[in-house]
Amino acid sequence: MNAKHRKTLAAIFARPTSPNIVFAGIESLVIGLGGFVKEREGSRVKITLYEEQWHCHRPHPGKEAKRYQVEEARELLERAGVKP
């Protein structure tokens, strides 16, 4: 995990939840941790990390993840045993 991934991980676990996290950064973090991002129909993606899955939509037209998406990403990371 590089410095950018560590910064994204810290931002995901920060309270209150930040609305300024770029969704591509979350995807990059998951891939850096050994997970997979699978393209689905439209803007849907399936993110898999250590047998844990998260189905979501990429934000559009903006690139920042919504607060609820950051919270769902935090839950995925916690289920997978990843902590900052």
Secondary structure, DSSP 8 states (H G I E B T S, - for coil): --HHHHHHHHHHH-SS--S--BHHHHHHHHHHTT-EEEE-STTEEEEEETTEEEEEE---SSSB--HHHHHHHHHHHHHTT---
